[in-house]
Amino acid sequence: MNDIKLKIQQSAEKNIFYTVHSVFQCIAINRMISPKEIRNVLNNYEILEDYPYDKRGHTCLICGKGIDNRIIHLVCFPTDNFLQIITAYLPDEKKWDDNLKQREDTWNV
């Protein structure tokens, strides 16, 4: 996973692009995730799920902290020229463990 972390870092340093879906997710009244928060997440995050065979290319779900230390999840796709933010959301506490890092449906696997 270190390779994908390096690629995320390098692509984010060049530019960050947001899909229309991610913009709508960020501006949802119950979320209001700012570009500054996205940057905060990208400065210190953990990869939760890795999707090397995604149809878009190698994507992953990452987790980090935004304003007031709230947990934010991002699905991103690093390219040679930019990092694409596919979606951004505040994890639902009912669907994730206490640390908001493991999906509830995988607890008993």
Backbone as XML, in Angstrom:
<?xml version="1.0"?>
<chain id="A" units="angstrom">
  <residue number="1" name="MET">
    <atom name="N" x="0.808" y="-1.196" z="0.000"/>
    <atom name="CA" x="0.000" y="0.000" z="0.000"/>
    <atom name="C" x="0.853" y="1.263" z="0.000"/>
  </residue>
  <residue number="2" name="ASN">
    <atom name="N" x="2.115" y="1.131" z="0.269"/>
    <atom name="CA" x="2.978" y="2.312" z="0.268"/>
    <atom name="C" x="3.056" y="2.956" z="-1.105"/>
  </residue>
  <residue number="3" name="ASP">
    <atom name="N" x="2.979" y="2.138" z="-2.175"/>
    <atom name="CA" x="3.018" y="2.687" z="-3.526"/>
    <atom name="C" x="1.824" y="3.591" z="-3.790"/>
  </residue>
  <residue number="4" name="ILE">
    <atom name="N" x="0.640" y="3.179" z="-3.378"/>
    <atom name="CA" x="-0.553" y="3.985" z="-3.615"/>
    <atom name="C" x="-0.518" y="5.234" z="-2.739"/>
  </residue>
  <residue number="5" name="LYS">
    <atom name="N" x="0.011" y="5.135" z="-1.525"/>
    <atom name="CA" x="0.132" y="6.322" z="-0.660"/>
    <atom name="C" x="1.055" y="7.350" z="-1.313"/>
  </residue>
  <residue number="6" name="LEU">
    <atom name="N" x="2.154" y="6.891" z="-1.856"/>
    <atom name="CA" x="3.088" y="7.794" z="-2.526"/>
    <atom name="C" x="2.435" y="8.432" z="-3.747"/>
  </residue>
  <residue number="7" name="LYS">
    <atom name="N" x="1.709" y="7.640" z="-4.509"/>
    <atom name="CA" x="1.034" y="8.176" z="-5.702"/>
    <atom name="C" x="-0.039" y="9.199" z="-5.312"/>
  </residue>
  <residue number="8" name="ILE">
    <atom name="N" x="-0.778" y="8.948" z="-4.235"/>
    <atom name="CA" x="-1.770" y="9.909" z="-3.758"/>
    <atom name="C" x="-1.080" y="11.221" z="-3.393"/>
  </residue>
  <residue number="9" name="GLN">
    <atom name="N" x="-0.012" y="11.115" z="-2.637"/>
    <atom name="CA" x="0.722" y="12.310" z="-2.207"/>
    <atom name="C" x="1.247" y="13.097" z="-3.406"/>
  </residue>
  <residue number="10" name="GLN">
    <atom name="N" x="1.878" y="12.416" z="-4.339"/>
    <atom name="CA" x="2.446" y="13.092" z="-5.505"/>
    <atom name="C" x="1.376" y="13.730" z="-6.377"/>
  </residue>
  <residue number="11" name="SER">
    <atom name="N" x="0.279" y="13.037" z="-6.588"/>
    <atom name="CA" x="-0.768" y="13.593" z="-7.447"/>
    <atom name="C" x="-1.486" y="14.749" z="-6.755"/>
  </residue>
  <residue number="12" name="ALA">
    <atom name="N" x="-1.687" y="14.675" z="-5.438"/>
    <atom name="CA" x="-2.340" y="15.761" z="-4.702"/>
    <atom name="C" x="-1.484" y="17.022" z="-4.697"/>
  </residue>
  <residue number="13" name="GLU">
    <atom name="N" x="-0.170" y="16.857" z="-4.701"/>
    <atom name="CA" x="0.725" y="18.014" z="-4.749"/>
    <atom name="C" x="0.614" y="18.757" z="-6.079"/>
  </residue>
  <residue number="14" name="LYS">
    <atom name="N" x="0.244" y="18.052" z="-7.136"/>
    <atom name="CA" x="0.107" y="18.678" z="-8.457"/>
    <atom name="C" x="-1.220" y="19.410" z="-8.595"/>
  </residue>
  <residue number="15" name="ASN">
    <atom name="N" x="-2.310" y="18.722" z="-8.286"/>
    <atom name="CA" x="-3.631" y="19.323" z="-8.412"/>
    <atom name="C" x="-4.668" y="18.357" z="-7.842"/>
  </residue>
  <residue number="16" name="ILE">
    <atom name="N" x="-5.796" y="18.901" z="-7.427"/>
    <atom name="CA" x="-6.908" y="18.082" z="-6.953"/>
    <atom name="C" x="-8.124" y="18.436" z="-7.785"/>
  </residue>
  <residue number="17" name="PHE">
    <atom name="N" x="-8.741" y="17.428" z="-8.366"/>
    <atom name="CA" x="-9.974" y="17.593" z="-9.121"/>
    <atom name="C" x="-11.093" y="16.885" z="-8.362"/>
  </residue>
  <residue number="18" name="TYR">
    <atom name="N" x="-12.273" y="17.476" z="-8.416"/>
    <atom name="CA" x="-13.440" y="16.925" z="-7.750"/>
    <atom name="C" x="-14.460" y="16.490" z="-8.798"/>
  </residue>
  <residue number="19" name="THR">
    <atom name="N" x="-14.982" y="15.280" z="-8.651"/>
    <atom name="CA" x="-16.078" y="14.876" z="-9.537"/>
    <atom name="C" x="-17.321" y="15.668" z="-9.131"/>
  </residue>
  <residue number="20" name="VAL">
    <atom name="N" x="-18.288" y="15.727" z="-10.026"/>
    <atom name="CA" x="-19.551" y="16.401" z="-9.703"/>
    <atom name="C" x="-20.173" y="15.730" z="-8.484"/>
  </residue>
  <residue number="21" name="HIS">
    <atom name="N" x="-20.123" y="14.414" z="-8.453"/>
    <atom name="CA" x="-20.670" y="13.675" z="-7.313"/>
    <atom name="C" x="-20.010" y="14.125" z="-6.010"/>
  </residue>
  <residue number="22" name="SER">
    <atom name="N" x="-18.680" y="14.227" z="-6.003"/>
    <atom name="CA" x="-17.987" y="14.605" z="-4.764"/>
    <atom name="C" x="-18.346" y="16.021" z="-4.332"/>
  </residue>
  <residue number="23" name="VAL">
    <atom name="N" x="-18.527" y="16.920" z="-5.284"/>
    <atom name="CA" x="-18.921" y="18.289" z="-4.936"/>
    <atom name="C" x="-20.280" y="18.282" z="-4.251"/>
  </residue>
  <residue number="24" name="PHE">
    <atom name="N" x="-21.236" y="17.561" z="-4.823"/>
    <atom name="CA" x="-22.565" y="17.483" z="-4.204"/>
    <atom name="C" x="-22.499" y="16.842" z="-2.821"/>
  </residue>
  <residue number="25" name="GLN">
    <atom name="N" x="-21.632" y="15.848" z="-2.645"/>
    <atom name="CA" x="-21.478" y="15.224" z="-1.336"/>
    <atom name="C" x="-20.889" y="16.214" z="-0.326"/>
  </residue>
  <residue number="26" name="CYS">
    <atom name="N" x="-19.922" y="17.005" z="-0.777"/>
    <atom name="CA" x="-19.261" y="17.965" z="0.120"/>
    <atom name="C" x="-20.191" y="19.096" z="0.545"/>
  </residue>
  <residue number="27" name="ILE">
    <atom name="N" x="-21.059" y="19.529" z="-0.344"/>
    <atom name="CA" x="-21.902" y="20.685" z="-0.019"/>
    <atom name="C" x="-23.254" y="20.298" z="0.582"/>
  </residue>
  <residue number="28" name="ALA">
    <atom name="N" x="-23.472" y="19.025" z="0.785"/>
    <atom name="CA" x="-24.711" y="18.595" z="1.445"/>
    <atom name="C" x="-24.799" y="19.277" z="2.805"/>
  </residue>
  <residue number="29" name="ILE">
    <atom name="N" x="-25.963" y="19.778" z="3.125"/>
    <atom name="CA" x="-26.158" y="20.592" z="4.326"/>
    <atom name="C" x="-25.702" y="19.890" z="5.599"/>
  </residue>
  <residue number="30" name="ASN">
    <atom name="N" x="-25.799" y="18.574" z="5.650"/>
    <atom name="CA" x="-25.399" y="17.833" z="6.848"/>
    <atom name="C" x="-23.904" y="17.473" z="6.850"/>
  </residue>
  <residue number="31" name="ARG">
    <atom name="N" x="-23.164" y="17.929" z="5.825"/>
    <atom name="CA" x="-21.735" y="17.626" z="5.743"/>
    <atom name="C" x="-20.888" y="18.892" z="5.704"/>
  </residue>
  <residue number="32" name="MET">
    <atom name="N" x="-21.071" y="19.684" z="4.675"/>
    <atom name="CA" x="-20.309" y="20.917" z="4.469"/>
    <atom name="C" x="-18.802" y="20.675" z="4.650"/>
  </residue>
  <residue number="33" name="ILE">
    <atom name="N" x="-18.250" y="19.844" z="3.782"/>
    <atom name="CA" x="-16.822" y="19.520" z="3.804"/>
    <atom name="C" x="-16.102" y="20.500" z="2.880"/>
  </residue>
  <residue number="34" name="SER">
    <atom name="N" x="-15.208" y="21.270" z="3.435"/>
    <atom name="CA" x="-14.521" y="22.309" z="2.666"/>
    <atom name="C" x="-13.274" y="21.762" z="1.977"/>
  </residue>
  <residue number="35" name="PRO">
    <atom name="N" x="-12.793" y="22.472" z="0.944"/>
    <atom name="CA" x="-11.521" y="22.085" z="0.317"/>
    <atom name="C" x="-10.371" y="22.061" z="1.331"/>
  </residue>
  <residue number="36" name="LYS">
    <atom name="N" x="-10.418" y="22.962" z="2.312"/>
    <atom name="CA" x="-9.377" y="22.976" z="3.353"/>
    <atom name="C" x="-9.401" y="21.670" z="4.148"/>
  </residue>
  <residue number="37" name="GLU">
    <atom name="N" x="-10.602" y="21.176" z="4.439"/>
    <atom name="CA" x="-10.698" y="19.911" z="5.156"/>
    <atom name="C" x="-10.173" y="18.756" z="4.311"/>
  </residue>
  <residue number="38" name="ILE">
    <atom name="N" x="-10.479" y="18.786" z="3.018"/>
    <atom name="CA" x="-9.951" y="17.751" z="2.114"/>
    <atom name="C" x="-8.429" y="17.760" z="2.181"/>
  </residue>
  <residue number="39" name="ARG">
    <atom name="N" x="-7.836" y="18.953" z="2.150"/>
    <atom name="CA" x="-6.367" y="19.072" z="2.259"/>
    <atom name="C" x="-5.874" y="18.523" z="3.595"/>
  </residue>
  <residue number="40" name="ASN">
    <atom name="N" x="-6.598" y="18.833" z="4.672"/>
    <atom name="CA" x="-6.215" y="18.299" z="5.989"/>
    <atom name="C" x="-6.183" y="16.777" z="5.966"/>
  </residue>
  <residue number="41" name="VAL">
    <atom name="N" x="-7.213" y="16.182" z="5.387"/>
    <atom name="CA" x="-7.270" y="14.718" z="5.286"/>
    <atom name="C" x="-6.062" y="14.212" z="4.500"/>
  </residue>
  <residue number="42" name="LEU">
    <atom name="N" x="-5.768" y="14.866" z="3.377"/>
    <atom name="CA" x="-4.672" y="14.411" z="2.512"/>
    <atom name="C" x="-3.297" y="14.606" z="3.144"/>
  </residue>
  <residue number="43" name="ASN">
    <atom name="N" x="-3.210" y="15.448" z="4.143"/>
    <atom name="CA" x="-1.933" y="15.651" z="4.828"/>
    <atom name="C" x="-1.642" y="14.579" z="5.866"/>
  </residue>
  <residue number="44" name="ASN">
    <atom name="N" x="-2.682" y="13.891" z="6.320"/>
    <atom name="CA" x="-2.483" y="12.852" z="7.332"/>
    <atom name="C" x="-3.672" y="11.899" z="7.289"/>
  </residue>
  <residue number="45" name="TYR">
    <atom name="N" x="-3.515" y="10.789" z="6.621"/>
    <atom name="CA" x="-4.639" y="9.869" z="6.443"/>
    <atom name="C" x="-4.175" y="8.424" z="6.555"/>
  </residue>
  <residue number="46" name="GLU">
    <atom name="N" x="-5.168" y="7.570" z="6.610"/>
    <atom name="CA" x="-4.949" y="6.129" z="6.636"/>
    <atom name="C" x="-5.770" y="5.518" z="5.503"/>
  </residue>
  <residue number="47" name="ILE">
    <atom name="N" x="-5.204" y="4.571" z="4.808"/>
    <atom name="CA" x="-5.955" y="3.860" z="3.771"/>
    <atom name="C" x="-6.795" y="2.789" z="4.455"/>
  </residue>
  <residue number="48" name="LEU">
    <atom name="N" x="-8.114" y="2.863" z="4.245"/>
    <atom name="CA" x="-9.027" y="1.891" z="4.852"/>
    <atom name="C" x="-9.305" y="0.724" z="3.923"/>
  </residue>
  <residue number="49" name="GLU">
    <atom name="N" x="-9.522" y="1.048" z="2.646"/>
    <atom name="CA" x="-9.825" y="0.015" z="1.656"/>
    <atom name="C" x="-9.094" y="0.356" z="0.370"/>
  </residue>
  <residue number="50" name="ASP">
    <atom name="N" x="-8.545" y="-0.661" z="-0.242"/>
    <atom name="CA" x="-7.768" y="-0.501" z="-1.475"/>
    <atom name="C" x="-8.515" y="-1.186" z="-2.614"/>
  </residue>
  <residue number="51" name="TYR">
    <atom name="N" x="-8.686" y="-0.486" z="-3.708"/>
    <atom name="CA" x="-9.407" y="-1.034" z="-4.861"/>
    <atom name="C" x="-8.506" y="-0.992" z="-6.103"/>
  </residue>
  <residue number="52" name="PRO">
    <atom name="N" x="-7.538" y="-1.885" z="-6.191"/>
    <atom name="CA" x="-6.595" y="-1.839" z="-7.317"/>
    <atom name="C" x="-7.224" y="-2.164" z="-8.670"/>
  </residue>
  <residue number="53" name="TYR">
    <atom name="N" x="-8.387" y="-2.815" z="-8.666"/>
    <atom name="CA" x="-8.999" y="-3.229" z="-9.929"/>
    <atom name="C" x="-10.270" y="-2.448" z="-10.258"/>
  </residue>
  <residue number="54" name="ASP">
    <atom name="N" x="-10.423" y="-1.276" z="-9.672"/>
    <atom name="CA" x="-11.577" y="-0.424" z="-9.970"/>
    <atom name="C" x="-11.584" y="-0.072" z="-11.451"/>
  </residue>
  <residue number="55" name="LYS">
    <atom name="N" x="-12.770" y="0.083" z="-12.028"/>
    <atom name="CA" x="-12.871" y="0.376" z="-13.463"/>
    <atom name="C" x="-12.199" y="1.691" z="-13.849"/>
  </residue>
  <residue number="56" name="ARG">
    <atom name="N" x="-12.074" y="2.624" z="-12.897"/>
    <atom name="CA" x="-11.409" y="3.911" z="-13.171"/>
    <atom name="C" x="-9.901" y="3.795" z="-13.124"/>
  </residue>
  <residue number="57" name="GLY">
    <atom name="N" x="-9.422" y="2.777" z="-12.450"/>
    <atom name="CA" x="-8.001" y="2.611" z="-12.168"/>
    <atom name="C" x="-7.849" y="2.357" z="-10.676"/>
  </residue>
  <residue number="58" name="HIS">
    <atom name="N" x="-6.650" y="2.377" z="-10.188"/>
    <atom name="CA" x="-6.370" y="2.065" z="-8.782"/>
    <atom name="C" x="-6.915" y="3.181" z="-7.887"/>
  </residue>
  <residue number="59" name="THR">
    <atom name="N" x="-7.992" y="2.896" z="-7.178"/>
    <atom name="CA" x="-8.602" y="3.851" z="-6.265"/>
    <atom name="C" x="-8.511" y="3.306" z="-4.850"/>
  </residue>
  <residue number="60" name="CYS">
    <atom name="N" x="-8.828" y="4.165" z="-3.876"/>
    <atom name="CA" x="-8.857" y="3.696" z="-2.499"/>
    <atom name="C" x="-9.719" y="4.604" z="-1.639"/>
  </residue>
  <residue number="61" name="LEU">
    <atom name="N" x="-10.164" y="4.049" z="-0.525"/>
    <atom name="CA" x="-10.911" y="4.779" z="0.485"/>
    <atom name="C" x="-9.919" y="5.167" z="1.565"/>
  </residue>
  <residue number="62" name="ILE">
    <atom name="N" x="-9.853" y="6.464" z="1.857"/>
    <atom name="CA" x="-8.946" y="6.941" z="2.895"/>
    <atom name="C" x="-9.744" y="7.650" z="3.980"/>
  </residue>
  <residue number="63" name="CYS">
    <atom name="N" x="-9.123" y="7.771" z="5.135"/>
    <atom name="CA" x="-9.768" y="8.352" z="6.308"/>
    <atom name="C" x="-8.795" y="9.322" z="6.957"/>
  </residue>
  <residue number="64" name="GLY">
    <atom name="N" x="-9.308" y="10.497" z="7.301"/>
    <atom name="CA" x="-8.491" y="11.481" z="7.998"/>
    <atom name="C" x="-9.385" y="12.435" z="8.763"/>
  </residue>
  <residue number="65" name="LYS">
    <atom name="N" x="-8.775" y="13.463" z="9.328"/>
    <atom name="CA" x="-9.531" y="14.401" z="10.159"/>
    <atom name="C" x="-9.645" y="15.763" z="9.497"/>
  </residue>
  <residue number="66" name="GLY">
    <atom name="N" x="-10.835" y="16.349" z="9.657"/>
    <atom name="CA" x="-11.105" y="17.686" z="9.168"/>
    <atom name="C" x="-11.136" y="18.665" z="10.328"/>
  </residue>
  <residue number="67" name="ILE">
    <atom name="N" x="-11.953" y="19.687" z="10.198"/>
    <atom name="CA" x="-12.102" y="20.703" z="11.235"/>
    <atom name="C" x="-12.688" y="20.063" z="12.484"/>
  </residue>
  <residue number="68" name="ASP">
    <atom name="N" x="-12.211" y="20.507" z="13.633"/>
    <atom name="CA" x="-12.668" y="19.991" z="14.925"/>
    <atom name="C" x="-12.460" y="18.486" z="15.038"/>
  </residue>
  <residue number="69" name="ASN">
    <atom name="N" x="-11.481" y="17.978" z="14.317"/>
    <atom name="CA" x="-11.117" y="16.553" z="14.361"/>
    <atom name="C" x="-12.219" y="15.613" z="13.926"/>
  </residue>
  <residue number="70" name="ARG">
    <atom name="N" x="-13.175" y="16.112" z="13.144"/>
    <atom name="CA" x="-14.209" y="15.191" z="12.659"/>
    <atom name="C" x="-13.607" y="14.287" z="11.585"/>
  </residue>
  <residue number="71" name="ILE">
    <atom name="N" x="-14.033" y="13.029" z="11.604"/>
    <atom name="CA" x="-13.523" y="12.030" z="10.678"/>
    <atom name="C" x="-14.192" y="12.216" z="9.314"/>
  </residue>
  <residue number="72" name="ILE">
    <atom name="N" x="-13.371" y="12.217" z="8.268"/>
    <atom name="CA" x="-13.848" y="12.350" z="6.891"/>
    <atom name="C" x="-13.293" y="11.193" z="6.081"/>
  </residue>
  <residue number="73" name="HIS">
    <atom name="N" x="-14.136" y="10.595" z="5.260"/>
    <atom name="CA" x="-13.723" y="9.551" z="4.334"/>
    <atom name="C" x="-13.705" y="10.125" z="2.927"/>
  </residue>
  <residue number="74" name="LEU">
    <atom name="N" x="-12.685" y="9.762" z="2.169"/>
    <atom name="CA" x="-12.570" y="10.139" z="0.766"/>
    <atom name="C" x="-12.300" y="8.899" z="-0.058"/>
  </residue>
  <residue number="75" name="VAL">
    <atom name="N" x="-12.935" y="8.803" z="-1.211"/>
    <atom name="CA" x="-12.529" y="7.820" z="-2.205"/>
    <atom name="C" x="-11.800" y="8.636" z="-3.264"/>
  </residue>
  <residue number="76" name="CYS">
    <atom name="N" x="-10.578" y="8.228" z="-3.544"/>
    <atom name="CA" x="-9.772" y="9.015" z="-4.472"/>
    <atom name="C" x="-9.086" y="8.133" z="-5.507"/>
  </residue>
  <residue number="77" name="PHE">
    <atom name="N" x="-8.694" y="8.794" z="-6.580"/>
    <atom name="CA" x="-8.057" y="8.137" z="-7.716"/>
    <atom name="C" x="-6.841" y="8.972" z="-8.125"/>
  </residue>
  <residue number="78" name="PRO">
    <atom name="N" x="-5.637" y="8.506" z="-7.777"/>
    <atom name="CA" x="-4.446" y="9.259" z="-8.160"/>
    <atom name="C" x="-4.056" y="9.004" z="-9.619"/>
  </residue>
  <residue number="79" name="THR">
    <atom name="N" x="-3.703" y="10.069" z="-10.307"/>
    <atom name="CA" x="-3.196" y="9.957" z="-11.674"/>
    <atom name="C" x="-1.822" y="10.611" z="-11.714"/>
  </residue>
  <residue number="80" name="ASP">
    <atom name="N" x="-1.197" y="10.605" z="-12.862"/>
    <atom name="CA" x="0.113" y="11.238" z="-12.987"/>
    <atom name="C" x="0.036" y="12.759" z="-12.875"/>
  </residue>
  <residue number="81" name="ASN">
    <atom name="N" x="-1.142" y="13.334" z="-13.144"/>
    <atom name="CA" x="-1.267" y="14.790" z="-13.192"/>
    <atom name="C" x="-2.137" y="15.399" z="-12.105"/>
  </residue>
  <residue number="82" name="PHE">
    <atom name="N" x="-2.953" y="14.608" z="-11.435"/>
    <atom name="CA" x="-3.852" y="15.143" z="-10.417"/>
    <atom name="C" x="-4.415" y="14.017" z="-9.569"/>
  </residue>
  <residue number="83" name="LEU">
    <atom name="N" x="-4.990" y="14.414" z="-8.443"/>
    <atom name="CA" x="-5.731" y="13.476" z="-7.604"/>
    <atom name="C" x="-7.204" y="13.766" z="-7.807"/>
  </residue>
  <residue number="84" name="GLN">
    <atom name="N" x="-7.954" y="12.753" z="-8.183"/>
    <atom name="CA" x="-9.390" y="12.919" z="-8.362"/>
    <atom name="C" x="-10.103" y="12.467" z="-7.092"/>
  </residue>
  <residue number="85" name="ILE">
    <atom name="N" x="-10.925" y="13.364" z="-6.551"/>
    <atom name="CA" x="-11.767" y="13.015" z="-5.406"/>
    <atom name="C" x="-13.090" y="12.515" z="-5.967"/>
  </residue>
  <residue number="86" name="ILE">
    <atom name="N" x="-13.352" y="11.242" z="-5.796"/>
    <atom name="CA" x="-14.558" y="10.616" z="-6.336"/>
    <atom name="C" x="-15.749" y="10.882" z="-5.433"/>
  </residue>
  <residue number="87" name="THR">
    <atom name="N" x="-15.543" y="10.757" z="-4.130"/>
    <atom name="CA" x="-16.583" y="11.108" z="-3.174"/>
    <atom name="C" x="-15.938" y="11.479" z="-1.849"/>
  </residue>
  <residue number="88" name="ALA">
    <atom name="N" x="-16.692" y="12.205" z="-1.042"/>
    <atom name="CA" x="-16.256" y="12.604" z="0.297"/>
    <atom name="C" x="-17.486" y="12.560" z="1.190"/>
  </residue>
  <residue number="89" name="TYR">
    <atom name="N" x="-17.322" y="12.034" z="2.386"/>
    <atom name="CA" x="-18.473" y="11.947" z="3.280"/>
    <atom name="C" x="-18.028" y="11.818" z="4.725"/>
  </residue>
  <residue number="90" name="LEU">
    <atom name="N" x="-18.964" y="12.056" z="5.611"/>
    <atom name="CA" x="-18.776" y="11.805" z="7.029"/>
    <atom name="C" x="-19.336" y="10.411" z="7.291"/>
  </residue>
  <residue number="91" name="PRO">
    <atom name="N" x="-18.522" y="9.500" z="7.783"/>
    <atom name="CA" x="-19.010" y="8.123" z="7.953"/>
    <atom name="C" x="-20.145" y="8.033" z="8.959"/>
  </residue>
  <residue number="92" name="ASP">
    <atom name="N" x="-21.122" y="7.233" z="8.629"/>
    <atom name="CA" x="-22.280" y="6.990" z="9.483"/>
    <atom name="C" x="-21.853" y="6.073" z="10.626"/>
  </residue>
  <residue number="93" name="GLU">
    <atom name="N" x="-21.988" y="6.545" z="11.841"/>
    <atom name="CA" x="-21.555" y="5.776" z="13.012"/>
    <atom name="C" x="-22.260" y="4.429" z="13.127"/>
  </residue>
  <residue number="94" name="LYS">
    <atom name="N" x="-23.433" y="4.285" z="12.522"/>
    <atom name="CA" x="-24.161" y="3.018" z="12.569"/>
    <atom name="C" x="-23.548" y="1.986" z="11.624"/>
  </residue>
  <residue number="95" name="LYS">
    <atom name="N" x="-22.777" y="2.453" z="10.631"/>
    <atom name="CA" x="-22.226" y="1.549" z="9.620"/>
    <atom name="C" x="-20.736" y="1.259" z="9.811"/>
  </residue>
  <residue number="96" name="TRP">
    <atom name="N" x="-20.111" y="1.947" z="10.786"/>
    <atom name="CA" x="-18.678" y="1.810" z="11.005"/>
    <atom name="C" x="-18.397" y="1.504" z="12.468"/>
  </residue>
  <residue number="97" name="ASP">
    <atom name="N" x="-17.213" y="0.977" z="12.747"/>
    <atom name="CA" x="-16.824" y="0.697" z="14.127"/>
    <atom name="C" x="-16.635" y="1.999" z="14.904"/>
  </residue>
  <residue number="98" name="ASP">
    <atom name="N" x="-16.243" y="1.894" z="16.159"/>
    <atom name="CA" x="-16.099" y="3.072" z="17.022"/>
    <atom name="C" x="-15.052" y="4.059" z="16.511"/>
  </residue>
  <residue number="99" name="ASN">
    <atom name="N" x="-14.061" y="3.577" z="15.801"/>
    <atom name="CA" x="-13.016" y="4.452" z="15.245"/>
    <atom name="C" x="-13.369" y="4.953" z="13.852"/>
  </residue>
  <residue number="100" name="LEU">
    <atom name="N" x="-14.509" y="4.513" z="13.336"/>
    <atom name="CA" x="-14.979" y="4.877" z="11.990"/>
    <atom name="C" x="-13.992" y="4.447" z="10.908"/>
  </residue>
  <residue number="101" name="LYS">
    <atom name="N" x="-13.351" y="3.288" z="11.138"/>
    <atom name="CA" x="-12.348" y="2.812" z="10.193"/>
    <atom name="C" x="-12.643" y="1.434" z="9.614"/>
  </residue>
  <residue number="102" name="GLN">
    <atom name="N" x="-13.616" y="0.738" z="10.170"/>
    <atom name="CA" x="-13.953" y="-0.593" z="9.653"/>
    <atom name="C" x="-15.466" y="-0.688" z="9.512"/>
  </residue>
  <residue number="103" name="ARG">
    <atom name="N" x="-15.899" y="-1.134" z="8.340"/>
    <atom name="CA" x="-17.337" y="-1.261" z="8.098"/>
    <atom name="C" x="-17.955" y="-2.295" z="9.018"/>
  </residue>
  <residue number="104" name="GLU">
    <atom name="N" x="-19.132" y="-1.988" z="9.483"/>
    <atom name="CA" x="-19.848" y="-2.888" z="10.387"/>
    <atom name="C" x="-20.083" y="-4.251" z="9.739"/>
  </residue>
  <residue number="105" name="ASP">
    <atom name="N" x="-20.386" y="-4.296" z="8.462"/>
    <atom name="CA" x="-20.692" y="-5.570" z="7.806"/>
    <atom name="C" x="-19.476" y="-6.482" z="7.672"/>
  </residue>
  <residue number="106" name="THR">
    <atom name="N" x="-18.276" y="-5.982" z="7.999"/>
    <atom name="CA" x="-17.082" y="-6.835" z="7.934"/>
    <atom name="C" x="-16.636" y="-7.289" z="9.309"/>
  </residue>
  <residue number="107" name="TRP">
    <atom name="N" x="-17.339" y="-6.884" z="10.366"/>
    <atom name="CA" x="-16.920" y="-7.219" z="11.715"/>
    <atom name="C" x="-16.913" y="-8.716" z="11.975"/>
  </residue>
  <residue number="108" name="ASN">
    <atom name="N" x="-17.891" y="-9.409" z="11.456"/>
    <atom name="CA" x="-18.024" y="-10.835" z="11.750"/>
    <atom name="C" x="-17.553" y="-11.735" z="10.623"/>
  </residue>
  <residue number="109" name="VAL">
    <atom name="N" x="-16.726" y="-11.216" z="9.769"/>
    <atom name="CA" x="-16.245" y="-12.002" z="8.634"/>
    <atom name="C" x="-15.115" y="-12.907" z="9.068"/>
  </residue>
</chain>
